[in-house]
Amino acid sequence: MSKSTPAALSDAPSKAPARRQGLTPGVLALYSLVAIALVLAISLPFATDYVGADNDDAMRLVVVRDLLAGQSWFDTTQYRLGLDGGTLMHWSRLVDLPIANLISFFLLFTDQAHAEAIALAVWPALLVVPVLAGMGLAAYRLGGAMAMHATLVLTAVFVVALNRFQPGSIDHHNVQLALVAGIAAMLLDPGMRARDHAVAGLLSGLAIAIGAETTPLTGAVCLVVALRWVWHGPAFREAAAAFGLSLALTITLAFFATVAPSRYTQVTCDSLSYGFYALATLGGGALFLTASLASGRSLRGRLTALAGAGVVIAAAVLVIAPGCLANPLDTLDPLLKTFWLSGVIEAQSAVAQFRLEPGSIGSFYAPGLLAMLVCLWRVRRGEKAEAHLLVFALLAVAFAVSLIQIRGAIFSNMLSALPLGLAIADMRKASNADPKNLKLGLAFIALTLASVPASWALAGAMLPGRSQQKLSAGLSTAPAPRLSCIAEASIAPLAAEPVGVVAGASNLGAPILRYTGHRVLSAPYHRNQGGMLTELHIGLSNPRQAEAFLRGAHVTLLAFCPDDTQTRDLAKAEPGGLYADLLKGRVPDYLGPVAGTENASLRLYRVRPE
């Protein structure tokens, strides 16, 4: 492909007036304000708490509070989680920092609770802007102004429908979406400029540092940049070198800025550690050197040079972090897989989710699959083939990850808006040109609806079977359930107890940490296997064996929620176990009920001294 080929990647006109049709600050502000307003309008009237419903939101707040209270920046241990010594969390301080700063700022004007509430509403709303900016710019570079507007509409709907941008959603997935959108925009630069690819390298490094979920996607980004260098040669030399150097420098800065010196040599596969640092730095550095030194070679020579660098990196993976080639959750104890992981929707494979809830499959996979087909159709027709191959590569990796774990679907659903937005724009143009053609109009409507994950979710809910049963249950006029076990009012009696160690189902862990000063054995985090297994054994064992587990873990309080799914699963699995006995109202003599909680949503028992 000649050096002039990159111009074919975008049909955006080159004249000054056409540039004003692109992603101007006014266009971005309009879409961002509308999207944020819709998110707030949909969520705030029904909000009962200022923290998101996900366990990770509550746990992130606990972590941020500890940081504000003086815990070391380099110490990410949650000392009130798990067995003695606490649990080393795998989350990045790079996300804790802006949230902590927002809370500190609002504390200048109000009290702790209101400062947290405002900060937790502002943070996810702010992230809507970079998501729309990245997707809008990427779409404009892919297909011009009309494609940009169609993609922005799809992305705005995606943001509104996804709970990761609602007030209180402070987990890192919304940050990752913003980074991935920015990377796509930078890679689609029609001029193949070094500046844009340096930004892509920066964002890729941050994505690796913030969470391991995007590692396969960032690996695909690196491969795409490397293959484009092989194809373009000298025309892509500066862009490839800038990406590689930027990636290596960013991951280096992130590593030394967030990892404690005592853990420099540790290799973990779920967070930024020596493994990811060494491999990302080696990969970025290898790309920088290869592009700098071998760009003048022939196509075969460049391919040979890249293959050589690839062999070195592959060997480094096998030496430095061979265990990271597998899913970190594969090493979980079978008990945890049965009674915890099997109930985590985002950790399910496509096959498992289809068996569990077939009506939900369309919302997770249909837009991404449709978008990949559109990309291949464009490539076959020769319409911006390279740009669509690039988008296809990102979509394919995100889609493949989502087949293994559903959590990857949010990335494929977001990226699907790029080719589908362009397709919708083209279909709209054709329909407007022939308004009497009913088939074109219907095709435009069908494509638009099929491009929205929420449309598939609604359609799935209408299917007969479990989906229809859940929908009917949601529309029924049954009496309201009693107060949730994780509500502040339910946990208040526990907060009044002397500080100690609490045993309870994993879903109770994060709320108890948030509302009390106790340490909890269990919360749904794979690094806390010891605490989670101890709690499972307490629930499954007969009362006398359970007593041994309770005393061995120095438990002072048992928090029992009869409505908790995991609690009921344990009682069903072992009818002679402690949890089964407590459900039947049989309380062993070593447990003393806390007055006033005998018939409450959350029943509390003190562990009596021996």
N, C-alpha and C positions, 0 to 999 in steps of 0.2 A: 504494500500500500504506500502511495507516495506521501510526501510531507504535506501536501495540500488536502489529503483525505480527511483530517479532523474536522474540517469545515462542514463535512457531510453529516457529522454527528448531531447537528442541530439545524433546524430550519428557521431559527430566530433571525429576522432581518438585521442587516448590519447598519442601517441608517439610524441616525439619532432619534427620530420620532418613535421608531419601533422599540428602542431600548426602554422608553418610558412606559411601554406596555408590559414590561417584565415585572419582576418582583420588586416593586418600589416600596419604600417605607410605609407609604399610605396603604398600599394593597395588603402588606403584611399586618399592619395595625388593624385594618378592618376585619380581616379573617380571624386574627388572634382575639380581638375583643368580642366578636360574635361567638367564637368557640368557647372562650372563658365564661361569657355570660350564660351560654346554654348549659355548660357544666354546672355552674353555680345554681342556676334556676332549677335544674333537675335534681340536684343532690341536697342543697341546703334546706328546702322545706321539709325533707324527710329525715334529716340528720338528727341523731340522738346523742352523738358524741363528736368531739372535734378531732379524734384520731380515727384513721381508716379501719375498716372491718378486718383487714388482714392481720394475722399475728405479727408479721414482719413490721407493720407500721408501729404497733405498740412497742415491740422490742427495739426498734430504731430509736424511738423516743427515750426509752430507758438508757440506751447507750449514749445518746446525746446528753441526757441529764448527767450521767456520770462524767462525761467529758467536761461539761460546764462546772461540775462540782470539784474538779481538780484532778481527775484521773489522767495519767500520762497520755500524751498524744500517741506514743508508740505502744501503749499497752491497751490492746483491744480485748482483754479478758473480761468476761462478764462474771464477776465473783459471786453473784447471787444466783447463778444458774448451775445446776448439776451437783455432783458430789463435792466433797471438800477440795478446795483449790479453785473451783469455778470452771468455766468453759471458755477457751480461746475462740472468739468469734472470727468469722472469715470475711466480715464486711470491711469496706474501705473507709478510711477517715476522710477521703476526698468528698464523700457524700455527707458525712457527719458535719463537716466544717461549715458549709453554707447554712444548714439548718440551725446549727448552734449560733452562728452569727445573727441570723434573723431573730431568734429568741432573745438573744442579748440586746439587740437593738430595740425590740418592742418592750423589753423590761424597763427601758428608760421612761416609758410612758404609762405602764400599767403593771398589774400583778403577774405572778408566775403563770397561773392558769390561762389568763387572757392573752398573755404574751405567747404562750405555746399555741393557743388556738389560732391566733392571727398568723403566726409564722407557718403553721402547718396548713393553713389555707392558701397563703401566698406562694409557698414553694412549688407545689405542683402546678399552680396556675402560671407561674413564670416559665415553667418548662414547656408549656404549650407553644410559646413563641419560637424557640429554636427548632421544635419539631416541624411546625408549619413553614419556617424559613428554609430548612433543609429540603423538605419535600417540594415546596414551591419552586425553589431554585433548580432542583434536579429536574422537575417536570418542564420548566421553561427551557432548560438546556436540551431536553430530550425532544420536545415537540412544539415549542413556541407558546404564545400567550394563552390560546384557548385550552391547550393541554394543561397549562399551569393552573388555570382557574378550575378546571374539572378535577384535577388532582387535589387542589386545596379544599374543594368541597368534600371529596372523599376522605381526605385526611381529617378534616374538621369533624365529620360524622364519626370517624374512627376514634378520635380523641374524646368526643362526647359519650360514646357508647362504652368506652373502656374505663374501668374504675380506677385506673392508675393516675388519672389527672384530677380526680375529685379531691375536695378538701380533706386533709388528713392522710393522703397517700404519700408517704415519705420513704417508701422502699426505693431501691435503686433502679427498678425496671423503667421508670419514666425517664431517668437520666440516660439509660442505655438507648432508649428509642430516639432521643434527641441526638445522641452521638452517631447512631447508624444513619439517620436522615442526613446529617451533615456530611458523613463520609460519602454517601451516594451522590450528593450534590457536587462535591469536590472532584470525584472520579469522572463525572460526566462533563467536565469542563471541555468545551469544544476546541479550545486553543491548546490543550495539553500543557498548561503552564506549570512551572516549577512551584509557584506560590500556592496554587490550589492543591497540588499533590503534597506539599509540605504540611498544609492544614489537614489533609486526609491522614497523613502519618501521625500527626499530633492527636487527632481524634481517635485513631486506632489504638495508640498507646494508652490513652485515657480509658478506652473501652476495656482493654485487657486489665488495667489496674483496678477498675471499679467492680468488675464481676466476671467470673469464668464463663457465664452463659453465652457471652458474645465471642468467646475465643474461636470457635469454628468459623464464625462469620468474618472475623478479622483475619483469620488464616486465608480465607477465600479472597479477601481484599488484597492481601499480599501477593497471592498467586496471580490474580488478575493484573495487577500492576507489572509483575515480572513478565507475564506472557505478552502484554502490550509492548513492553520494551523489546522483547525478542522480535515481535512483528514490525515495529516501527523503526527500531535501530536508533541512529543518531538523532532523529526527530523527537524521540522520547527520552533521550539520555538525561536531560536536566530534571524532567519530571520524576523519573524513576529514582534517580540519585537523591533528589529532595525528599521523596517519600521515605526511602530507606533510612536516611540520616535522621529525619524528623522522628520516625518511629523509635529508633535506637536511643536518641537523646531523651525523648518523652518518657519512655519506660524506665530509663536510668534515673531520671529525676524523680519519678513517682516511686520507684523502689526505695531510694535512699531517703525520700521525704516521708514515707509512711511505714516502712518496715524497721523494727527494732534491731539494732546492731547484733544483739544476742541471737537473732533468728536469720541472719544473713545467709547461712549455709543450709537452712531447712528447705525442703522441697514439698510443697503442698499443691494439690491439683484443683482446689476450689477457691484459691485466692492468689493475689500477687505474692510470689515467693521467688527464691533463687531460680527455680525451674522455669517459670514463665519469663522472668527477667533475663536469664542467660539466653534462652532460646529466641526471645523477641529481639534482643540486642544483636545476637549472632545473625539472625535472619535479616534484620534491617541493615546491619553493617555489611553483610554479604551482598545484598542488593545494591547498596551504595557503591561498593568497590567494583562489582561486576559491571554495573551500568557505566561507571566512570572509566573503566579500563578496557572494556570489550565492546563498546558501542560501534566502533569502526569496523568490526568484523562482519563477515557475511551472515545471512540468516542462519545458516547451519553453524557457523562459528558461535554466534550468540546463543543458540539453543544448546550447544555443547557446554558453553561456559555456565549457563544457568543450570544445566543438569549436574554439572560438577558441584556447584554451590548447593544444589538440592541434596546431593548425596552426603555432603558434609553436615548439613542441617539435620537430615534424617538420622545419621550416626550419632549426632549430639543428642537428639531426642532419646534414643535408645540408651545412651550412657547417663544422661542427666535426669531424665524424668520418664522412664518407660511406663510407670504406673499411670501416668496421665493420659495414656492412649485409651484407657477404659473409663467407663462412667464411675465417678467417685462413689455413687450410691450403690454400686454393685457389691461393695464390701460390707454393707450393712448386715447386722445380725438378722437371721430369718424371722425372729419374733418382731423386730421393728418393721420388716417388710410387710408382715402379715397384719399387724395391728396399727401401723402408722402410715407407711408409705403407700400402701394400697388404697388409702383413703384420700391421698393428696392428688387432686385433679391435675394440677400442672405437671406432676411427675409421671403421669400415665402415658403409655405409648398409644399410638393410634388404634391398635388392635384392642387393647384393654379398654380404652374409652368407648370404642364402638360396642363392645359387649356390655359396658356399664350404662351408656346413654347414647344410643345410635342417632338420636335426633340432633345431637350437638356437633356431629362430625362436620356438617356443612360449614358451620361458622368458623371452624378451625382450619379447614383445608380447601374449601371451594375457591375463595378469591385467589389464593396463591397458585393453585393449579391452573385456574383460568388465565391468570397473568402470565404464567410460564408458556402456556399455549399461544397466547398473543405474541409474546416475544419471539417464539420460534416461527410463527407465521410472518412476522415482520422480517426476520432474518432470511427466510426463504424467498420473500419478495424483494430483498435487497434494500429495504427501507431502513436506513440508519442501522445497518446490520451490526456494526461494532458496538454501538451504544446499547442496543437491545441484547446483544450477547453478554455485555457487562451486567446489565440488570438481571438477565436470566441466571447468571452465575451466582449472584447474591441471593436471588429468590430460591434457587435450587438448594443451596446450602442451608438456608433458614428452613426451607420446607423439609429437607432431610432430617434436620435436628428435631423438628416438630413431630415427625413420625416416631421418633424415639421418646421424646418428652414433649408434651403439648405446650409447655412454656415457650417453645420456639415459634409457635404460631403467631404471636403478637408481632414478630419481626417480618414474617412473610406476609401477614395481612397488611401491615403498614406499607411495605415496599411494593405490594401489588398495585397500589394506587398509581404508581408511575406509568406502567404500560397500559393499565386499564383507563387511566385518566386521558391518555392520548387517544385510545380507541373510542372512548365516549365522545371526545371532542370531534373526531373524524365522523362518527356516526351522526352526531348532531348537525354537522355541516352538511352531510349528505341528505339528511331528513329535511333540513331547511331549504335546500336547493330543489327538492321535489316534495312539496308539502302535501300533494295529493296521494303520494305513495304511502298507504297505510302500513305496509310491511316494514318500511324503513322506520316509521314512527314507533311501531311496536318493538322493533329490534333495539332501537335506542333506549326505550323504557326498560326492556328486559336486561340489556347489558348494564345499565345503570344500577338496577336493583341487584343483579348478580355480583356486582363489584363491591357491595356493602356487606361485611360480615354479619351485621345485625339483621339483615334480611334473611340470611340463612338460619340464624338463631331463631327468629320468629317462625319461619317455616318449619324448622325442626320441632319447635314446641307444639305445633299443630298436628304433628304426626300421631297416630294412635299408639298406645303402649305407655311406657313409663313417662315420656315427655308430656303426653296429654294428661296423665294422672297428676303430674306435678303442676301443670297449668291450672287444672280444675281445682286442685287443692289451694292454689294461690288465690283463686277467685271465689273460694267458698266463703260462707258467712259463719264459719265455726268460731267459737269464742276465742279471744286472744290468748296466747300462751302466757304462762306466768313469767315473772321477771327472769331474764337470762342469768345464767351462772356467772358470766363474765362482766355483768353490769357493775358499776361502782357501788351501787346500793347493796348488791349481793355480797360484794367483797368487803364492805365496811366492817362487819363483825370480825372478819379475819384481821383487818388492819388494827383493830383495837386490842388484839392479843399481843403478849410479849413477843418480841422479835425472835424467830426461830427458823426451823427448817420445815417446809411444807411439802407433803406428798399429794399429788393430784394428777388428773389426766393432763396430757401434754397441752391441750388447747387452753387450759387454765393458766399455764405458766406465765406467759407474757403479761396478761392482765393483772395477775397477782404481783408481779414485779413492778408494774406501773403504779398500782394503788397502795402497795404496802412496802414495808422495809424487810420483809422476810426473804429467805433464800428458798428457791423451789428446786425440787429434784428434776422436774421434767418440763420441757418446752420443746416444740417441734423443730429441732435443729440437729442435723446429722452429726455434728461434732460432739454432741452431748449424749453419746450412746450409753455411757455408764449410768447417767441419771435416768434416762428414759427406760433402760432395761430394768433398773431397780424398781421403778414405779410399776412396770408391767408385771414383774414378779410379785410385787405386793398385791396387786389386784387378782392375779391368777392363783396364788398360793392359798392353801387352807389357812384359817385364822392363826394357828400356832406358828406355821412357817412364815406367814406374813409378819408376825410380830418380830421375828428374828431379822427380817429385812428392814423393818422400820427402825429397830434399835441399832442395827449395824450402820445405817445411813444417818443416825442421829436425828431422825425425824421427830419433831415435837407436835406437829399438827397434821391432820389428814383432812383435805378438802375434797368432799365427795359430791359430785353432780350427777344425780340420777338420770338426767336428760342427755348427758354427754354420750355421743355415739361410741367412742372408744371404750368408755366405761361399760356400756351395755354389751359391746362385742366381747369384752373380757369375761363378763358375767355369763354370757351365753356359751363361751368356749369352755369355761370351767365352772360348772354349777356348784361345786363345793368350795369355790374360792372366796376370798374376803369380800370382793365387790358384789358377788352374787348374794352373799349373806346380808350385806348392808342393804341391798335392794329389797330383800325380804323383811327388813326391819330387825334382823338379828345382829346385835352389836356385841363384840367380844368384850370381856371385862377389862382389858388393858386400854380400851378407848373410852374416853369420857365425853359425851355430847356437850357442845358449847350451848349454854342456855339461849333459847330464842331462835336457834337454827334447826331445831329438830324437824320442822316441816317446811323449811325454807328451800328456795331453789338450790342454794349451795349449803350443804350440811357440813358442819365443822365438828371435828372430834380431836380432843387433846390426847396425846399419847401419855398415859399415866406412867410415873416412875416405876421402875422394877421394885 
